[in-house]
Every structure is written in C-alpha cells, then in structure tokens.
Amino acid sequence: MSAKIIRCSRCRRRLRNPATDTAWNVTVERGQIVGHLCPDCQTPEENAEAEINLATLEYGYDPAIGLLGRPRIDSP
C-alpha cells in the first residue's frame, strides 16, 4: 500500500519529498493534523508563528491525545 499523498490545503500543491521539504507547515486542531500548508501559501504571520513554535516547543505524539507541544527546556 502506498503512502497517502499530502497536498497543500489552500492550493492543492503536492508535497514531493516529506523527508527533505521542511518548509511545509501543518494545521493542528485538538491534537490532530487537519491540513498542510506549502511555503507559497503561508502568510508571513503563519511562518513567524511556526518559527517561534519550533524554537520554544518540543513536539511529541500520544496515541490517546494526538500531537503534543510542550515548552522546550534547554539545560545550561
């Protein structure tokens, strides 16, 4: 069985290589991924939010809850 094709929720562009195309963002509601955004469709505000989240949150997954983000704690 092949993997599900991921497309941008706005323009329907296809994500060609998930392993190397890291500029795409996901839309999350209640811990579940509900959409994807290609770099061309992201607003500057969405891009800034993603960069801030990447710098300040540590992501994980719990099967009972879904995608989780918790504050990143860096040791000195």
N, C-alpha and C positions, 0 to 999 in steps of 0.2 A: 504494500500500500504506500502510495507516495504521500509526501508531506503536504499539508494544506498550503495553498498559495496565499501569501499575505499581500494585501493591497491597501493603498492609502485610502482612508475613509472619505477624503474630500475629492481627490482627482482620479482615484482608482489605479494609479501607477503601481506596478508590480515591484515588490522587494525582491531583487535578484539574488543577493547573497547575504543572508542574515548574519553570517559569521564576520563579514568584513564591513558591511554597510551600517556603521554605528550611529549615523546622524539621524536615523529614524526615531520617533518617539511613540510611546503607547499612551492610550487614553484608558484610565482605570476608574471604575466605579464599584464601590463596595468590595474592593479586593480582586475584582475580575477585570481582565483586559477586554475592553469593548471596542477598541479601534486602534488604528495605526496612522501616523502622520509622516509623510515624506518630508525631507528638508525644504522643498519648494513650497509646501503648503503651510508650514509652521509660521506663525506670526513671530515677530521679534519678542513679544511678551511670553509666548509659549516656549520659545527657545531659551530665554533667560530663566524661566521657571525650571526647565529641565536641567540646566547647568547648575543652578543653585541646589536643586534636589540631589543631583549627582555628588556635589561637594559636601552636603550636610547630612545625607541619609544613607543608611546601609539597607539594602533590599534583601528580602528573603521570601520564602513561599511556605505556607502551611496549608496542607490539603483541606483542612476543616474551615479555614478562613479565606485563603487565597493569597494574593500578593501583599506583602507587608513592607512598610518602610519604618525604620526606627532611627533615632538620632545617632549619627556617627560619633563615636568616642575614640579619639586618637590618643594613644599613650605618648607621654613626653619622651 
